[in-house]
Amino acid sequence: MRDMRDIWKKLDKLGRYGGYGGLKTWVLYTLNERPKNGAEIMDAIEAMSYGNWRPSPGSIYPMLNKMVEEGLIKKREDGRYEAVNAGYDNYNVFGGSTGAYTVEGALKEIDSYVSYLEDLPREKVKPYEGRIAIMAERLQKLKEKLP
């Protein structure tokens, strides 16, 4: 495990709240322990807040994607994320929102939720197989409408 003083120095560089209401700080803190996938990060944040807060897939996955783009974390081949020490020094705290009320924002949000479902154990998702099939059909019909 990394020295916590080093972690706090790096987190301090991110600004008082670390961006996105502090979500980046929480993500980095949870990844200090070991690499995790998005669902595991959400579970860890919920546990650290004693069940008072659990980030939604619509906030965690865009955040993870953005942090990867910024070089702050990296996504491994097994789908887990890990902190990248070099990324802290050149980190820019401020960024835009996904714009959930645009087509682009809606697609990003859908992608985030799909990523979340992919990270869950199969037995948690299996009971919802029918609903997922219905959504897949709807998306296919939408795709077919496009020129």
Legacy VTK file of the C-alpha trace (Angstrom):
# vtk DataFile Version 3.0
C-alpha trace
ASCII
DATASET POLYDATA
POINTS 147 float
0.000 0.000 0.000
1.202 3.492 -0.816
2.159 5.922 1.930
-1.033 7.825 2.869
0.854 11.112 3.253
1.812 10.841 -0.412
-1.803 10.096 -1.382
-3.126 13.101 0.561
-0.510 15.398 -1.015
-1.632 14.267 -4.447
-5.314 14.622 -3.577
-4.600 18.120 -2.263
-3.365 19.069 -5.739
-6.825 18.262 -7.101
-8.361 21.141 -5.183
-10.520 21.240 -2.108
-13.287 19.040 -3.488
-11.438 17.174 -6.226
-13.997 17.881 -8.947
-17.496 16.481 -9.495
-18.406 17.196 -5.884
-15.375 15.280 -4.635
-16.085 12.113 -6.605
-12.597 12.102 -8.115
-11.099 12.204 -4.640
-13.257 9.267 -3.534
-12.329 7.276 -6.638
-8.616 7.870 -6.144
-8.868 6.957 -2.501
-10.636 3.669 -3.247
-8.073 2.788 -5.921
-5.273 3.313 -3.409
-6.132 -0.056 -1.863
-6.221 -2.158 -5.059
-7.519 -1.991 -8.644
-11.327 -2.129 -8.890
-14.024 -2.110 -11.537
-16.742 0.554 -11.550
-19.231 -1.447 -9.489
-16.559 -2.199 -6.874
-15.646 1.501 -6.704
-19.314 2.388 -6.133
-19.547 -0.280 -3.405
-16.385 1.044 -1.721
-17.645 4.642 -1.752
-20.970 3.527 -0.309
-19.152 1.619 2.444
-16.858 4.576 3.228
-19.892 6.852 3.554
-21.555 4.317 5.881
-24.318 3.807 3.350
-25.193 7.505 3.158
-24.105 7.949 -0.452
-23.607 5.730 -3.468
-22.609 7.363 -6.743
-24.790 6.412 -9.692
-23.421 4.629 -12.757
-24.312 7.807 -14.662
-21.774 9.727 -12.608
-19.084 7.110 -11.930
-18.474 5.766 -15.445
-18.145 9.132 -17.209
-15.832 10.143 -14.358
-13.715 7.007 -14.819
-13.537 7.562 -18.588
-12.502 11.163 -18.065
-9.880 10.202 -15.490
-8.439 7.649 -17.942
-8.314 10.317 -20.689
-6.531 12.662 -18.280
-3.948 10.005 -17.412
-4.903 10.004 -13.751
-5.943 6.344 -13.775
-5.722 3.536 -16.295
-8.122 0.786 -17.281
-6.573 -2.644 -17.257
-7.422 -5.457 -19.654
-9.456 -7.162 -16.898
-11.764 -4.104 -16.761
-10.430 -2.834 -13.449
-9.054 0.647 -12.923
-5.840 1.539 -11.136
-4.259 4.811 -10.085
-1.375 6.190 -12.134
0.990 8.201 -9.963
2.339 10.354 -12.822
-1.156 11.582 -13.638
-1.557 13.587 -10.424
1.020 16.216 -11.295
-0.558 17.428 -14.543
-4.183 17.031 -13.521
-6.810 19.644 -14.456
-9.678 19.635 -11.945
-12.185 21.515 -14.032
-14.150 19.862 -16.807
-17.560 19.957 -18.455
-20.630 17.915 -17.677
-21.978 15.147 -19.890
-25.020 17.240 -20.833
-27.654 14.612 -20.071
-30.332 16.485 -22.054
-28.536 16.161 -25.375
-28.282 13.122 -27.640
-24.580 12.912 -26.811
-25.310 13.173 -23.081
-28.014 10.516 -23.242
-25.709 8.144 -25.133
-22.937 8.702 -22.583
-25.353 7.971 -19.775
-26.639 4.795 -21.446
-23.040 3.717 -22.020
-22.307 4.325 -18.338
-25.179 2.133 -17.215
-24.207 -0.630 -19.643
-20.657 -0.496 -18.245
-22.083 -0.828 -14.747
-24.175 -3.861 -15.715
-21.139 -5.434 -17.386
-19.167 -5.059 -14.152
-21.786 -6.792 -12.000
-21.583 -10.518 -11.309
-23.698 -12.518 -13.786
-26.055 -13.762 -11.051
-27.056 -10.181 -10.178
-27.968 -9.352 -13.774
-29.535 -12.671 -14.836
-32.965 -11.967 -13.223
-33.286 -8.929 -15.506
-32.487 -10.782 -18.726
-35.983 -10.164 -20.161
-35.879 -6.425 -19.557
-32.413 -6.217 -21.072
-33.671 -8.080 -24.164
-36.569 -5.615 -24.522
-34.167 -2.660 -24.304
-31.839 -4.284 -26.832
-34.782 -4.702 -29.231
-35.777 -1.070 -28.778
-32.223 0.078 -29.478
-32.104 -2.143 -32.554
-35.364 -0.588 -33.839
-33.926 2.878 -33.214
-30.803 1.922 -35.140
-32.905 0.650 -38.051
-34.716 4.014 -38.257
-31.427 5.782 -38.960
-30.533 6.442 -42.622
LINES 1 148
147 0 1 2 3 4 5 6 7 8 9 10 11 12 13 14 15 16 17 18 19 20 21 22 23 24 25 26 27 28 29 30 31 32 33 34 35 36 37 38 39 40 41 42 43 44 45 46 47 48 49 50 51 52 53 54 55 56 57 58 59 60 61 62 63 64 65 66 67 68 69 70 71 72 73 74 75 76 77 78 79 80 81 82 83 84 85 86 87 88 89 90 91 92 93 94 95 96 97 98 99 100 101 102 103 104 105 106 107 108 109 110 111 112 113 114 115 116 117 118 119 120 121 122 123 124 125 126 127 128 129 130 131 132 133 134 135 136 137 138 139 140 141 142 143 144 145 146
